[in-house]
């Protein structure tokens, strides 16, 4: 039975530099493999921190501020939804994504809310 995973792509200053052509070729191979296996769902890159906002509600007031604090070393760069039979299988597939070299990838299993469980 396949599970769905949210993939979060993070920048990481300890990552390996790739040329744009290497990055693009690796991403195209990864996407083709995912499409052929029927495991690749929606996904895409996101804008940088200079265009981001943060939202919180405190004491009934909505607080909207500019993106993350500047001391953050990592940045959320994009996301994907994939399916795999296990988180290990998802990790094996995601190791082929260029962000695995350039930054860091988080793999999060999607679960039901406590009140939606059967």
N, C-alpha and C positions, 0 to 999 in steps of 0.2 A: 504494500500500500504506500503510495507516494504521500509525502508531507510537503507543506509549503514553508519556505524560508524567506525571511526578509534579509537581504544582503545590504549591508551598509559599507560604502566605500569611504575610507578616511585617508586624508593626507597624512604623511608621517615624515618628519625631517630625516629619519634614518633610512628612508627608502633608497632604492637604486634608480639612478637617472636612466631614462630611455629616450631615444630620439623620437620625434613625432611619428616617423615612418614605422619604427619598431613597435611603438605603442599602438598605432592604428592596425598594423598587421596582426598583432597578438589579439587585440580586441575583436577583429573580424573573424579570426579562427575560433575564438571562444564563443562568439555569438552563433556562428554557423553550427558548431558542435551542439550547442544548447537547443537551437531550433530543430536540428535533425533528430535529437533525442526527445523533443517535445517537453523539455524541462524549463525553457526560458519564458518568463512572463513579462510584464511591464517593467520598465526601468528607465533610467536616464541620469544625466549629470544635473547638478544644481549650481546656481550662481554662488559666487564667493561671499565672504562675510560682510563685505561692504554693501551688499544689497539685501542682507538678511534682517529679520526682525525677531524679537522675542516677546511673547505674550504671557502674562500672568494675571490672575484675578486675586486681589488681596483686600479683605475687609469690604467687599462689594465693589471695589474699583478695578477697572481694567487698566493694566499698565502695559504699554507697548513701548519697547525701547529698541534701539539699533542693535544689530547683530551681536555675536558673542564677544566676550571680553577679550581684549587684545593679547592677554597673556596666554591664551590657548595656543598650544603648539600644533594641534591637529585640527583639521577642518573636515566636516561632512561634505564629501565631494559628489555623492550620487548614491543611487540605490538600484536594486533589482529585486524582483520576486522570482524565485525559482522553485522547482519541485525536485525532490530526490527521495529515494527510499530510506535514507538515513542522513544524519548530520555529517557523518564521516564521508558519505558519498558527495554531499554538498561541498564539503571542504576540499575534496579531491578535485571536483570540477572548478571551484573558485580559485584554486592554486594556479589555474591556467589563465586567469584574468590579469591584465597588466597592473592593476592596482595592488595585486599581491606583491609585486616587485617595487612599485612606486611608493606605496603607502602601506595600508593595513586594511583588512577586510573583516567585518564582524558578521557572523551568521547567526540569525535569531529565528528559532522555530516559532511559527505563528500558532497560537493557542486560543481556545475559547475563553470568553469571560466566565467568571465563576457561576453566574446565574444562567449561562447558556449551556452548561454541561448537562449531559443526559444522565 
